[in-house]
Amino acid sequence: MSDEYAISGEYLHLLSEPAWQALRTPVTEALRGAVGDAALLDVGAGSGLGTEVLTAAVPGADVVAVEPSPVLRAVLLSRMAARPDLRQRVTVVAADALGVDLPARLGAVLAMNMIGHLDPDGRRTFLRRVAERLAPGAPLVINLQPPTEPVPIPYSTFSTVRVGRHTYEGGGSAEPSGPDTVTWRMRYRVRDADGTPVREDHAAYRWYVTSARVLLAELTDAGLTGEVGPLDVVRAVRRP
């Protein structure tokens, strides 16, 4: 299986930190009701920014962090191992959302910035798999990302971060590539302190678009009740 993050994985953690500063509060709020005596699951854990929020929201609980990308998984494993408080709590698993062997009982599921990697059938399968194992009151937390339909998205810069003499910049644009997909084209630039270009990388990946209306309907079909909160963070729990 090819790694969609083989190029962007070098930059993703650094450039995602500002976004996670904004997401921390709504994600923490959406995790209310998490059950600490059952396994917590972080699907598409990336470099572990969401994993840290999950572990902080439910102190002491064991976490399974699932990440298919070898590049991102290397960052994730290194960061979890470097923290004595998480080294014994977080198990890193090389799998994807549909192939991972789920724990029998889930105290919470975090699935941030990943739902668009699943086609509609895969998305519904994932929701059903999770719903079957969620403990009563335990939340599934997902986020929606634009666009909600296959329309062109002009280029914009998402994040700029300086480390040492270098400034790292990430941005992208999207174009329709099917009835329910767009292709994102990402550009990463590194500049020296005086603005001189050091290097530039490009990456592309397909993203399945969905709206809040569609996702909420799919959650209902899976036996869940969902609500959309700030920054399009969706919280869902099993219906009684």
C-alpha angles and dihedrals in degrees: 000000000000119000111238088196097051090113104025094043090082090062105029102089095046095046094043096056095085092051091050091052086064094040097049097083099044092043092049090050092048090053092064111129094034112156112233098197093061129066118276116219128208109189117197088011094177111185093344103262091129092040089061091052090049094050091047092050093053108031116205098012121126116248131204109205112198120198127160098191112091091206095052092039090058090055092044094050093045093050094047092046091050092060114075091202092056103032092087096037106049122069114193114213127194101221143095133247095270099038102044117111101238123219113252092246127028124204093189138344124214117193108168127171092355112084092092090063088070123077116228094269091047091047092053091046091051092050092049093048092052095042092055092059104035113117115236108283093009113134133232107208120198133158131219119224128196140288102058092190134027101277131135117271115200119228117277135166111249102187142358121195131173123217118176110318093337130088116205119207128186129185143141152183133219136215131188113266102170144351091290105014142078128193114229116211111200129197125197121191131187119198132185123237092272092049096259111149112248099180144326131216132191132201137174133198138170119246127194109222124217138169130228089250093055095043093049090051091051090050089053091051089052092054096260135120114220138190131187116232137179117324089015092288107159122209120195134177134181116274113245 
